[in-house]
Amino acid sequence: MEGPRPLDTLNKARSKKVLVELKNGKQLIGNLVSFDIHINTVLENVEERVDGEVKRKLGVVFLRGDTITIISPQ
């Protein structure tokens, strides 16, 4: 039996809050708006967090897929 595919999992997270961790160690939390097959991603209502605390609010953010290490539905 085949499990869920990665893009199916991301589709289920659309419009929901996700945690995104980048290669540079930054963590962003926001609502997943859209993504493409390269995992280029658009988030809205984004907060950058450092050590669990909100560092700044960014609004709408476009992230290049090759900078992302983790996307975790919250």
C-alpha positions as CSV (number, residue, x, y, z in Angstrom):
1,M,0.0,0.0,0.0
2,E,1.4,3.4,-1.0
3,G,1.5,6.2,1.5
4,P,0.7,9.9,0.9
5,R,2.9,11.6,-1.6
6,P,4.8,14.8,-0.5
7,L,2.8,17.2,-2.7
8,D,-0.5,15.6,-1.5
9,T,0.6,16.4,2.1
10,L,1.4,20.0,1.2
11,N,-2.0,20.3,-0.6
12,K,-3.8,19.3,2.6
13,A,-1.8,22.0,4.4
14,R,-2.9,24.7,2.0
15,S,-4.5,27.7,3.9
16,K,-3.3,26.2,7.2
17,K,-0.5,27.3,9.4
18,V,2.9,25.7,8.7
19,L,6.4,26.0,10.2
20,V,9.1,26.4,7.5
21,E,12.8,26.0,8.4
22,L,15.4,27.3,6.0
23,K,19.0,26.2,5.3
24,N,20.3,29.3,7.1
25,G,18.5,28.2,10.3
26,K,15.7,30.7,10.2
27,Q,12.2,29.6,11.2
28,L,9.1,31.1,9.6
29,I,5.5,30.4,10.6
30,G,2.6,31.4,8.4
31,N,-0.3,30.3,6.4
32,L,0.5,28.2,3.3
33,V,-1.0,30.0,0.2
34,S,0.6,28.1,-2.7
35,F,3.6,26.2,-3.9
36,D,4.9,24.6,-7.1
37,I,6.7,21.4,-8.1
38,H,10.0,23.0,-7.0
39,I,8.5,23.8,-3.6
40,N,8.8,27.5,-4.3
41,T,6.3,28.6,-1.6
42,V,4.1,31.6,-0.8
43,L,3.2,32.1,2.9
44,E,1.0,34.9,4.4
45,N,0.7,36.3,7.9
46,V,4.4,35.3,8.4
47,E,6.3,35.6,11.6
48,E,10.0,35.0,11.9
49,R,10.9,33.1,15.1
50,V,14.2,32.9,16.9
51,D,14.5,30.6,19.9
52,G,10.6,30.3,19.9
53,E,10.0,34.0,20.2
54,V,8.6,36.2,17.4
55,K,11.5,38.4,16.1
56,R,9.5,40.2,13.4
57,K,6.3,40.0,11.3
58,L,6.7,39.8,7.6
59,G,3.3,39.6,6.0
60,V,3.4,37.8,2.6
61,V,6.6,36.0,1.8
62,F,7.9,34.1,-1.3
63,L,10.4,31.4,-0.5
64,R,12.6,29.6,-3.0
65,G,12.2,25.9,-2.7
66,D,15.9,25.2,-2.7
67,T,16.3,27.3,0.6
68,I,13.8,25.2,2.5
69,T,14.8,22.2,4.7
70,I,11.5,21.5,6.5
71,I,7.8,22.3,6.1
72,S,5.8,21.1,9.0
73,P,2.0,21.6,9.3
74,Q,1.1,23.0,12.7
